[in-house]
Amino acid sequence: MRYGLAFYNANINKRLTELAINAVNREEMKVSTVDDKAKTGHTTRASKNFWIHEHSVLRPFLDLALEINKAAGWEYDIDTIEPLQYTEYSSEVKGHYGWHADQHSKPYEDGRVRKLSFSVFLNDEYTGGEFDIETGMPSEPNRIKTLCVGKEEKQINETTMQLAVNGSVFFPSHYFHQVRPVESGLRKSLVGWVLGPKYR
């Protein structure tokens, strides 16, 4: 079911990201960990999150996702956006999120499924914390693309991209991706999922 672009990079209007950040209540942020020690032997996620529910924030991101859905050649049947997740990954706990896909194993009660995911990079005052997305098959030597955002000096190669603050990546929700451990500083991001009727 892979057609269209593997992923789509877009620069998000600073006013829109500021609107989202202003909706965050830092006192209500929750620690989010995913322990998968039975399978992997370690914690697969360490971060803090806050959910943004305001329609005035969600609607512009849905409109942008609808535009990108066409521009990238996916043309998924999408019509709804979930609350946005503001996330912080701290170097104090080697904040990270191991390999995972955003699509669930079954539809929501209303029959919708996650079809399009996106991540917006809100700062660059950190090292590590690269975003990896798997776009190819196991036999391909360069099947993983890496997005580097922090100010750490890196040698850029054909599988690596350098994004600016407020840069974003949109991709099909069934693609595997990860956030590598943050080595120093605090990585901030905004994550969203766009839904539509289940595939037929």
Residue, then its C-alpha position, 0 to 999 in steps of 0.5 A: m500500500r506504499y504509493g505517493l512520497a515516503f514522507y513530506n517535509a513542510n515548514i510550519n508557520k511560526r504563529l501556528t506553532e506558537l498557538a500550540i505551545n501557548a495551549v500547553n499547561r506545563e504543570e499538567m504534563k505527564v510522564s510517559t513511559v512504555d516498558d517493553k522489557a519482556k520483549t526488548g529488555h529495556t524501556t521503549r519510551a521516556s518522555k513527558n507529554f501534554w494533550i492539546h484539545e483546542h479546536s482553534v489549534l487543531r483545525p489549522f493542522l487538519d487543514l495543513a494535513l489535508e493539503i499535504n495529503k494531496a501534495a504527497g500523492w497519498e490522497y487518503d480519505i481523511d477527515t478528523i484530527e486527534p488531540l495534538q501531543y506536545t512532547e519533551y524528551s530530556s537528556e536527564v533520562k535519555g529521553h527517547y521513543g523506540w521503533h514503533a508505528d502509530q496505527h493501532s491493531k484495530p479501528y476506533e469505535d467510530g470505525r476510523v483509523r490513523k492514516l497520517s502522522f506528523s511531527v513538528f520540531l520546536n527547538d534545536e537546543y539539544t544533541g541526539g534525539e534524531f528522528d528516524i523513519e523506515t522507508g524501504m525494505p530490509s535489503e536496501p542499504n539506505r532504508i532508514k532516513t534520519l532527520c537531524v534537528g539539534k545543533e550537534e555537528k553531523q556529517i550529512n549523507e544521503t539518508t540524513m536530512q537537516l530540518a530547521v526549527n518549525g520544520s516537520v515531517f508528515f508520513p503514513s501512520h503505518y511506517f515505523h519510526q523512532v526518536r533516538p536518545v537525547e544526549s544533552g538538552l531538552r527536545k521539544s516536539l508536537v505530534g499529530w495523527v489524522l484519521g479517516p474511515k478504515y481501509r476497505 
